[in-house]
């Protein structure tokens, strides 16, 4: 009977034979993806802020710590609807 390693080799050979037409396209796509990822990582490294710039800007109404919540907006009284009794 076949063992696990023999079945894996047979499966790889069958996939290679059946997907022979698509393999160059897949390799090209993987190469493009790797180049894009490398370029993005390089640009992210170049854009990293340095510690000499000081603290980040504070935006009014935003919170800086993850555990706190922002102030809630107080609803303004609007015009009364006709027919409403209050």
C-alpha positions in Angstrom: 0.0 0.0 0.0 1.1 3.6 -0.5 2.4 5.7 2.3 1.7 9.4 2.9 4.9 10.6 1.2 4.2 8.5 -1.9 0.7 9.9 -2.2 2.0 13.4 -1.8 4.6 12.9 -4.6 1.9 11.4 -6.9 -0.4 14.3 -6.1 2.3 16.9 -6.9 3.0 15.2 -10.2 -0.7 15.1 -11.2 -1.1 18.7 -10.4 2.0 19.7 -12.3 0.8 17.7 -15.4 -2.8 19.1 -15.3 -1.8 22.7 -14.5 1.2 22.9 -16.9 -0.5 25.6 -19.0 -1.1 27.8 -16.0 2.3 27.4 -14.2 4.2 30.2 -16.2 1.3 32.6 -15.6 1.2 31.8 -11.9 5.0 32.2 -11.5 4.8 35.6 -13.3 2.0 36.7 -11.0 3.9 35.6 -7.9 6.9 37.5 -9.1 4.9 40.7 -9.7 3.3 40.4 -6.3 6.7 39.9 -4.6 8.1 43.0 -6.4 5.1 45.1 -5.4 5.3 44.0 -1.8 9.1 44.8 -1.7 8.5 48.2 -3.1 5.7 49.0 -0.7 7.8 47.8 2.3 10.7 50.1 1.1 8.4 53.1 0.7 6.9 52.5 4.2 10.4 52.4 5.7 11.2 55.7 4.0 8.0 57.3 5.3 8.5 56.3 8.9 8.3 59.4 11.2 11.5 60.0 13.2 11.4 60.7 16.9 12.8 64.2 16.3 9.5 65.5 14.9 7.8 65.7 18.2 4.4 64.5 19.3 1.7 63.8 16.7 -0.8 66.6 16.0 -3.9 66.6 18.2 -7.2 66.7 16.5 -10.1 68.3 18.4 -12.7 65.7 19.5 -10.4 62.7 19.0 -9.0 60.6 21.8 -5.5 59.4 22.0 -5.8 56.5 24.3 -7.6 53.3 23.2 -9.7 52.8 26.4 -11.4 56.2 26.4 -14.4 57.4 24.5 -15.1 60.7 22.8 -17.6 63.2 24.1 -21.1 62.5 22.8 -22.9 65.1 20.8 -25.9 66.8 22.5 -29.0 66.7 20.3 -30.3 70.2 19.4 -34.0 70.9 19.8 -35.5 70.9 16.3 -38.8 72.3 15.0 -41.9 70.6 16.4 -43.8 68.4 14.1 -47.3 69.3 13.4 -49.8 67.2 15.3 -47.3 66.2 18.0 -48.3 66.9 21.6 -45.6 67.2 24.1 
